[in-house]
Amino acid sequence: MFRIEDVRKIYSKKAQTIVALQIDDLQIDSGEYLAVVGRSGSGKSTLLSLLGGMLEPSEGKVWFEDQLLYELPLTERARIRREKIGFVFQTFNLVPYLTALENVQL
């Protein structure tokens, strides 16, 4: 279902380069369960954002169902997230002045 090959996510801050995530090879098959654990700042959220099609890697390739995820247009990645990937954010991302229904619709 997912395959990652030679992926790195790099951030630059001033004159410093920060490697937020580096994975040589990872495969997650359909029906397989995976726990992502680690200390704060170890790249857990970065990995999940990469798998969810929301954060493009600096290097490497991410496949979802044999498609290169980051070669797809943003609208197609959004469709895949909506229809095929369950994604729960760390924060609720609710708009406080909207009703529960309006937040879901948004």
C-alpha positions, 0 to 999 in steps of 0.5 A, a space after each residue: 500500500 505504501 512504499 518509501 525509498 531514500 526519503 529525506 525531509 530537510 529544513 534550512 534554518 538560517 545557516 543550519 540544515 536540519 534533517 527532520 526525517 531520513 528513511 532508506 526503505 519502508 513498506 507498509 502493506 494493506 491490512 498491516 498495522 504500524 505503530 510510530 513511536 519516538 521522542 519529540 522531534 524524531 520525525 513522527 509527524 513528518 512521516 505521517 504528513 509525507 504518507 498523507 500526501 501533505 508534505 513533499 519530501 526533499 529527496 526520495 520517493 513515496 508510493 501509495 498503491 503503486 502510484 508515485 504520490 508526489 507526482 499526482 496533482 494536489 487535488 488528486 492527493 486530496 481525493 486519495 486522503 478523503 477516500 482512502 486514508 483515515 487521517 486524524 490530526 494532532 490538533 483538532 483544527 476546529 474553527 471556534 465560531 462555527 458549529 460542529 456541522 460547519 466544522 465537519 463541512 469545512 
